[in-house]
Amino acid sequence: MPDELWHLNGTGWLGPHAVQQRNPARALPRIPPAALRAVRRAAGAMALAAGAMAVPLWLFTGAPWQAQPSEPGPLLLQARARGELVVGVHAYAHPTPPGRPLIAEPDPGEAALAAELGRALGVPARLRHLPVAGIGDSANTDIDLAFGAPRNAGHPRAAAVPAPATPRGTLLTLRYTPVSRLDALNGKTACVSAGSPFQPALARAGAVLRGYPSALQALLAFRRGECAAVAEDATLVARVMRLPEWRFFTAAPLVLDGEGAALALRQPDAQSARYLAQWLARWQRDGRLARLRDAAAGDAAFNMMLVESGLICH
């Protein structure tokens, strides 16, 4: 125990020849047994105190201890053996300069997270566009996992990977027609993006949902007057509301919680679902998911500014 404490405090480990050998006949005076027992008790108390002091130091580092995620299940092990992770992502036409064709491209936020998932598994990620067909259908049998909840209502729960935290959304309406309660949208149209986690709450409130391929397109449709309200990620809406063109709109004073799974596996695999959920939770704690979300929101807000200025088409 003392050697370990010295080692932790930065002192080099005592080697077998660190102290010169002495003649046993000239050894130090004998210590009475009672005094020796008292010294041992004191040393034990000091060791316990040192251990108790080490806990607060660990807690205040700002980086909580994180267990290594469990081993992946059969589905992800197949992807690892194959050498690539096939991920289904939402694809839509991104804003382009005038005169250039609009081509469907992967959602940048989903593409970035797919690359992280591939690195966690130790293989590159290959992207497939969604929605072509629901995951698990014959058209998408090569997809290992996809973003969003399973489209098939009968898809087993073992194939769904829950989100690491509840998505927070913001509801926008015209400034002169504010909404303070979600059920005030009963019978009114609400713009939402494909796979939006806020669709269930709006549907329960009686809103008529009008879907768009991306959050940017849903916001632009709302600004054109196609819907009475729009619900999107709170981080994205906060960025967009800084633009002067959006001064005529207001955020509803209510909390809009998202629902649904973050990822869906091609087939039931509880071990693989648990493996992915642990990685998502880990990235939620260390801020990686927040950084990806902020980057995606900044990119969408920048494109919104370019569209509003007429520099690009959408």
Residue, then its C-alpha position, 0 to 999 in steps of 0.5 A: m500500500p505505501d508503495e502504491l501511494w508513493h507511485l500515485n504521488g509521482t515518486g518512482w517505484l522503490g526497486p529491490h536495491a533502493v536501500q542498502q543492505r544492513n548487518p542484522a546485528r546492527a539493525l534498528p531498535r525493536i518496536p514494541p508490538a502495541a506501538l507497531r499495531a497502532v502504527r498499522r492502524a494509523a497507516g490504514a486510516m491514512a490509506l482510506a482517507a487518501g482513497a476518499m480524497a481521490v473520489p472528489l478529484w475524479l468527480f471534478t475533472g469534468a469527464p465522468w467515467q464511461a464504460q466501454p460499450s458492450e460487444p455488437g450483436p450478430l447484425l453489426l458483426q456481419a457488417r464488420a466482417r463485410g468491411e462496411l456499415v450500410v446506413g440509410v439516411h434521408a436524402y433531399a435536394h440541397p440548395t444550389p446556385p442558379g442554373r444547376p440541377l437540384i440533386a438529392e444528397p444525404d442529410p449532412g447531419e445524418a451522414a456525419l453521425a453515420a460516419e461516427l457509427g462506422r468508426a465506432l464499429g471499425v469499418p467505413a460507412r456507406l450511405r443509402h438514400l431513404p425513404v425508398a422503402g421502409i427498412g426491412d423491405s425487399a428493396n432495402t435488404d442490404i441496409d444494416l440500419a437507418f435513421g428514424a423509427p421503423r416505418n412498419a408499425g409491426h417492426p419488433r421493438a428489438a430493432a429500434v434504437p432509442a434516442p439518448a435524450t428527448p429531442r427539443g423542438t420549437l413551434l413557430t406561428l405568425r406573430y399576430t396569431p400566437v399559440s400558447r397551447l398545442d391543441a390550438l392547432n386542431g384542424k390547422t396545417a403544420c409543416v414538418s420534415a420527413g422523419s421529424p420526432f415532433q410529428p406524433a405530438l402534433a398529430r395528437a393535437g389534431a394538426v393536419l401534417r404537411g411533410y417536406p423532405s428536409a427541415l429547411q424546406a419545411l421552414l421555407a414552406f411555412r414562410r411562404g404561407e403553406c402552413a399555419a405553424v412549423a415545428e423543428d429542432a429548437t437549435l435550428v429555429a433559434r438560428v433561423m429566428r436571428l435572420p431579419e426576414w423572420r421577425f414576423f414570426t414568433a415561437a410558442p411558449l411551450v415545450l415540444d418534446g420529440e418522440g420515436a427511435a433514433l435508429a432502426l435496425r434491418q432485423p431484430d437484434a437486441q444486442s446490436a441495438r444496445y451497442l448502438a444505444q450505448w455509443l449514442a449515450r456516450w456521445q451525448r455525454d461528451g457533447r459530440l451529438a450536440r456539436l453535430r446538431d449545432a453544425a447541422a443547424g448552422d449549415a441549414a441557417f446559412n442555406m436559409m440566408l442564401v435562399e432568402s437573398g436569392l443567391i441560391c435556388h431551392 
